Amino acid sequence: MKEVFEKFKDINVLVFGDVMLDQYLIGNSERISPEAPVPVVKLQKKKFIPGGAGNVAANIAGLGGKPILSGVIGSEQSGEDLLQALREKNVSGDYIYVSGERPTTLKTRVIANNQQVARIDLETSAELSAFEEAKVWEKLESGIGEADILVISDYNKGTVAENICMRLITKANELNIKTIIDPKGKTYQKYKSASLITPNKSESVSALDSYSKHLKRDFTLETFLSELELEAILVTEGEKGMTLYQDKEVYKLEAKTRKVFDVTGAGDTVIAVMAMSVAAGADYFRAAEVANLAAGLVVEEVGTSVVKFNNLVKYIYPENKK
């Protein structure tokens, strides 16, 4: 894989999807509120981190690649905070459409004494308007011409609507660019003809159950491969590792034993590493091996975190440590 890692710095990745802002309100708590049985948190600091497709792009930048991030955010203060957070992660906001009608997806986590005590979500799951979709497509068309690989990060917040998703996959196939998708929802038809999808275990079970009930026949992941014309499916299974389905073969990758503090964003790291590795010439199995190790690194961090190129290489090749 060393020759693959050497190519990371030359990889351009178009990342399209639900761009979010993760806000962390961090403080201490020494007493319970007299108004309700909840902790009173004395705020010490705020932290803003790109989430969703933004975290995928940040991981790609951390690995040394060039992310081309596209999606929709709002024009309010949260949108400004998100753009600043992206810049701090070396991710450009040039391909993001700023809407005056749609709010920025904001996930606020309250942390007291190093423990998350509450999460507050401000979001919409409404699909893009025709006007917003046209504006986003303009950004995507200019970005895909620069890309070596396409990542679609679907968090089911309305950005990755069926029409624009299928249109983008078709465009990528015309340009001979592979498409890797982190899917959501129970219907995967809009991902047809993509190269690889990376559902987690519960998502894959839910989708299979939905298809089986709708079609009144057993539906398996192998069936998905043929019916959706996919090259491979990588199912992430948390502490149990991952399973790769490809060419009627099943490959099990056991998780490396790590100290798990927070799984937030681990799926974003997986798809970022998969995209970078495949674009650099790795096959799906080798790419999944590296992604499996990378996921083990990020879950050791509290909150949404990014895997760094040097940390990943040193972990895989410990003999290089000085």
Disulfide bonds with the S-S distance in Angstrom:
none
